[in-house]
């Protein structure tokens, strides 16, 4: 392998993961998925990283799983389990994630987009889940897509394999913003990065946990109410909350550097 299939760069508090198989439309090979998971976990464990951006190199964001014959070299890992881990680890990252969608996303690429909290989209991008055209089903990505998209739209897109344009995806409501060009793509990503860096790392982690918990437990209002009270009690007595409230009271900008989430701080407090 002459080039790394997944690139990583940290600039300040932002870690950027780049899918790097442009000649193959950034299709996900087995080694590529393993690299992605390793890099993602390293970014999550790095206390200096507070926002994670995922993007693609070249024309495409990601064209899904590489269906061409792969190297038969035995692997110690289960490729299905590792691929599922890629989606769930990204979706459950304690740090906010941004998909910088530089071009079309197909199949597993759509799963990566849906696993991110913010989705900034180039106007040339489209989304498609064409697995059924090949006699396959989008099983692994369904875990991150169906709860957000709903049964009706999921069936429409997964059964038809249709292309959903950037503009239509914004109208339907599963992307954050559609920009005008490459320059405005980076500008909009930076806008959200700057907003996120104003927030407490622990608070952002706990917001994600809270929303997931309320969403999953929505059928039992008593359980939800109890969980929300517990979450509020733990939040209001935290050191991070004390620092943020103190900064607000003194009309100063809070300094969240000392509250960076590393491997020792990642255990959920809720």
BALOBA-853904 format. One record per residue (C-alpha): residue number from 1; z, y, x. Coordinates in Angstrom, 1 decimal, padded with zeros to 4 digits. Layout:
! BALOBA-853904
REC  nr     pz     py     px
REC NUM      Z      Y      X
...
! end
This chain:
! BALOBA-853904
REC  nr     pz     py     px
REC   1  000.0  000.0  000.0
REC   2 -001.3  003.1  001.8
REC   3  000.4  005.7 -000.5
REC   4  003.7  005.7 -002.4
REC   5  003.0  005.1 -006.0
REC   6  005.9  007.3 -007.1
REC   7  006.8  010.5 -005.3
REC   8  010.1  012.4 -005.4
REC   9  011.0  015.9 -004.3
REC  10  014.2  017.9 -004.8
REC  11  014.0  021.7 -005.0
REC  12  017.5  023.2 -005.5
REC  13  019.0  021.5 -008.5
REC  14  015.8  020.1 -009.8
REC  15  014.5  016.6 -008.9
REC  16  010.8  015.9 -009.7
REC  17  009.4  012.4 -010.1
REC  18  005.7  012.2 -009.8
REC  19  003.6  009.2 -010.9
REC  20  001.1  008.9 -008.0
REC  21 -001.8  006.5 -008.8
REC  22 -004.4  009.2 -009.8
REC  23 -007.4  006.9 -009.2
REC  24 -005.9  004.4 -011.7
REC  25 -004.8  007.1 -014.2
REC  26 -001.2  006.6 -013.0
REC  27 -001.2  003.2 -014.7
REC  28  002.2  001.5 -014.2
REC  29  002.0 -001.4 -011.7
REC  30  005.0 -003.7 -011.1
REC  31  005.9 -002.1 -007.8
REC  32  005.5  001.3 -009.3
REC  33  008.0  000.6 -012.1
REC  34  010.5 -000.7 -009.5
REC  35  010.0  002.5 -007.4
REC  36  010.4  004.7 -010.5
REC  37  013.7  003.0 -011.5
REC  38  015.1  003.3 -007.9
REC  39  014.2  006.9 -007.6
REC  40  015.5  007.8 -011.1
REC  41  018.8  006.2 -010.4
REC  42  019.1  008.0 -007.1
REC  43  018.4  011.3 -008.8
REC  44  021.0  010.5 -011.5
REC  45  023.6  009.7 -008.8
REC  46  022.9  012.8 -006.7
REC  47  025.4  015.5 -007.6
REC  48  023.0  018.2 -006.3
REC  49  020.4  017.3 -009.0
REC  50  021.1  018.8 -012.5
REC  51  017.7  018.5 -014.1
REC  52  015.1  015.8 -013.7
REC  53  011.3  016.5 -014.2
REC  54  008.8  013.7 -014.7
REC  55  005.0  014.4 -014.2
REC  56  001.8  012.8 -013.1
REC  57 -000.6  013.4 -010.2
REC  58 -004.2  014.1 -011.2
REC  59 -006.0  014.1 -014.6
REC  60 -003.6  011.8 -016.4
REC  61  000.1  011.8 -017.0
REC  62  000.2  008.0 -017.4
REC  63 -002.2  005.6 -018.9
REC  64  000.4  002.9 -019.6
REC  65  000.9 -000.5 -018.0
REC  66 -001.8 -001.6 -015.5
REC  67 -003.4 -004.6 -017.2
REC  68 -005.6 -005.5 -014.2
REC  69 -004.6 -008.7 -012.3
REC  70 -001.5 -008.0 -010.1
REC  71 -000.5 -009.4 -006.8
REC  72  001.0 -012.9 -007.3
REC  73  003.7 -012.3 -004.7
REC  74  007.0 -013.6 -006.2
REC  75  009.4 -010.9 -007.3
REC  76  013.2 -011.1 -007.4
REC  77  013.2 -009.0 -010.6
REC  78  012.0 -009.7 -014.1
REC  79  009.1 -007.3 -014.7
REC  80  009.8 -007.1 -018.4
REC  81  013.5 -006.3 -017.9
REC  82  012.7 -003.8 -015.2
REC  83  010.2 -002.0 -017.4
REC  84  012.6 -001.9 -020.3
REC  85  015.2 -000.6 -017.9
REC  86  012.9  002.2 -016.8
REC  87  012.6  003.5 -020.4
REC  88  016.3  003.1 -021.3
REC  89  017.6  004.6 -018.1
REC  90  015.4  007.6 -018.5
REC  91  016.4  007.9 -022.2
REC  92  020.1  007.6 -021.5
REC  93  020.1  009.8 -018.4
REC  94  023.3  011.9 -018.3
REC  95  021.2  014.7 -016.9
REC  96  018.6  016.6 -019.0
REC  97  015.0  015.4 -018.5
REC  98  011.7  017.2 -018.9
REC  99  008.3  015.5 -019.2
REC 100  005.7  017.8 -017.6
REC 101  002.7  016.3 -019.4
REC 102 -000.2  017.3 -017.2
REC 103 -002.7  015.1 -019.1
REC 104 -003.2  012.2 -021.5
REC 105 -000.4  009.7 -022.0
REC 106 -001.2  006.2 -023.3
REC 107  001.0  003.2 -024.1
REC 108  003.9  003.1 -021.6
REC 109  003.1  006.7 -020.7
REC 110  004.0  007.7 -024.3
REC 111  007.2  005.8 -023.8
REC 112  008.1  007.9 -020.7
REC 113  007.4  011.1 -022.6
REC 114  009.6  010.0 -025.6
REC 115  012.4  009.0 -023.2
REC 116  012.6  012.7 -022.0
REC 117  014.5  015.4 -023.7
REC 118  011.9  018.1 -023.3
REC 119  008.1  017.6 -023.4
REC 120  005.9  020.4 -022.1
REC 121  002.3  019.6 -022.7
REC 122 -001.0  020.7 -021.2
REC 123 -003.7  021.5 -023.8
REC 124 -006.0  018.7 -022.5
REC 125 -003.4  016.0 -023.1
REC 126 -003.4  013.6 -025.9
REC 127 -001.2  010.7 -026.9
REC 128 -002.3  007.2 -027.9
REC 129 -000.8  003.7 -028.2
REC 130 -003.9  001.5 -028.1
REC 131 -002.2 -001.8 -027.4
REC 132 -003.4 -003.4 -030.7
REC 133 -007.0 -002.9 -029.6
REC 134 -006.2 -005.4 -026.8
REC 135 -004.3 -007.8 -029.0
REC 136 -001.0 -006.5 -027.8
REC 137  002.0 -004.7 -029.3
REC 138  003.9 -001.7 -028.0
REC 139  007.2 -003.6 -027.9
REC 140  009.0 -002.1 -025.0
REC 141  008.3  001.5 -025.8
REC 142  009.2  001.0 -029.5
REC 143  012.8  001.3 -028.6
REC 144  012.5  004.9 -027.6
REC 145  009.7  005.9 -029.9
REC 146  010.4  004.6 -033.4
REC 147  013.9  006.1 -033.8
REC 148  012.4  009.6 -033.1
REC 149  009.0  009.3 -034.7
REC 150  010.1  007.4 -037.8
REC 151  008.6  004.3 -039.4
REC 152  005.7  006.0 -041.1
REC 153  004.2  007.8 -038.1
REC 154  005.0  004.9 -035.8
REC 155  003.0  002.5 -037.9
REC 156  000.2  005.0 -038.2
REC 157 -000.1  005.6 -034.5
REC 158  000.7  002.1 -033.3
REC 159 -001.6  000.3 -035.8
REC 160 -004.6  002.7 -035.4
REC 161 -004.3  003.4 -031.7
REC 162 -005.6  006.9 -032.6
REC 163 -005.6  009.8 -030.2
REC 164 -003.1  012.5 -031.2
REC 165 -004.0  015.8 -029.6
REC 166 -001.5  018.1 -028.0
REC 167 -001.8  020.6 -030.9
REC 168 -001.3  017.8 -033.5
REC 169  001.7  016.4 -031.6
REC 170  003.3  019.9 -031.7
REC 171  002.6  020.2 -035.4
REC 172  004.1  016.8 -036.1
REC 173  007.1  017.8 -034.0
REC 174  007.4  015.3 -031.1
REC 175  006.7  017.7 -028.2
REC 176  008.5  020.9 -027.2
REC 177  005.6  023.2 -026.4
REC 178  001.9  023.2 -025.8
REC 179  000.8  025.7 -023.1
REC 180 -002.5  027.3 -022.3
REC 181 -003.3  026.0 -018.8
REC 182 -001.8  024.5 -015.6
REC 183 -000.1  027.8 -014.5
REC 184  001.6  028.2 -017.9
REC 185  002.6  024.6 -017.8
REC 186  004.7  025.2 -014.7
REC 187  005.9  028.5 -016.1
REC 188  007.2  026.9 -019.3
REC 189  008.8  024.0 -017.4
REC 190  010.6  026.6 -015.2
REC 191  011.8  028.5 -018.3
REC 192  013.5  025.4 -019.6
REC 193  014.9  024.5 -016.2
REC 194  016.4  028.0 -015.9
REC 195  018.0  027.6 -019.4
REC 196  019.4  024.2 -018.5
REC 197  020.9  025.4 -015.2
REC 198  023.0  027.9 -017.1
REC 199  024.8  025.1 -018.8
REC 200  027.8  022.9 -017.7
REC 201  026.5  019.6 -016.3
REC 202  029.4  017.7 -018.0
REC 203  028.8  019.5 -021.3
REC 204  025.1  018.6 -021.3
REC 205  026.0  015.0 -020.6
REC 206  028.4  014.9 -023.5
REC 207  026.0  016.7 -025.9
REC 208  023.5  013.9 -025.3
REC 209  026.2  011.3 -025.9
REC 210  027.4  013.0 -029.0
REC 211  024.0  013.3 -030.6
REC 212  023.1  009.7 -029.8
REC 213  026.5  008.5 -031.2
REC 214  026.2  010.6 -034.4
REC 215  022.6  009.4 -034.9
REC 216  023.4  005.8 -034.4
REC 217  026.6  005.9 -036.6
REC 218  025.1  008.1 -039.3
REC 219  025.6  005.4 -041.9
REC 220  029.4  005.6 -041.8
REC 221  030.7  009.2 -042.2
REC 222  034.3  008.3 -041.5
REC 223  033.3  006.8 -038.1
REC 224  031.1  009.8 -037.3
REC 225  033.9  012.3 -038.3
REC 226  036.4  010.4 -036.1
REC 227  034.1  010.4 -033.1
REC 228  033.3  014.1 -033.4
REC 229  037.0  015.0 -033.5
REC 230  037.6  012.9 -030.4
REC 231  034.7  014.4 -028.6
REC 232  035.8  017.9 -029.4
REC 233  039.4  017.2 -028.2
REC 234  038.2  015.8 -024.9
REC 235  035.7  018.7 -024.4
REC 236  038.1  021.5 -025.1
REC 237  040.7  020.3 -022.6
REC 238  038.2  019.7 -019.7
REC 239  038.1  021.7 -016.5
REC 240  034.5  022.5 -017.1
REC 241  035.3  024.1 -020.5
REC 242  038.1  026.1 -018.9
REC 243  035.8  027.4 -016.3
REC 244  033.1  028.3 -018.8
REC 245  035.5  030.1 -021.2
REC 246  037.1  031.9 -018.3
REC 247  033.8  033.1 -017.0
REC 248  032.8  034.3 -020.5
REC 249  036.1  036.1 -021.0
REC 250  035.7  038.0 -017.7
REC 251  032.0  038.6 -018.3
REC 252  030.9  036.7 -015.3
REC 253  028.2  034.1 -014.8
REC 254  029.8  030.6 -014.5
REC 255  029.2  028.7 -011.3
REC 256  028.5  025.1 -012.2
REC 257  027.8  023.9 -008.6
REC 258  031.2  022.2 -008.3
REC 259  030.7  020.4 -011.5
REC 260  027.5  018.5 -010.5
REC 261  027.2  015.0 -011.8
REC 262  027.2  012.4 -009.1
REC 263  027.9  008.6 -009.2
REC 264  031.7  009.2 -009.4
REC 265  031.4  011.7 -012.3
REC 266  028.8  009.9 -014.4
REC 267  031.2  007.7 -016.4
REC 268  031.1  009.1 -020.0
REC 269  034.1  011.0 -021.1
REC 270  033.5  010.4 -024.8
! end
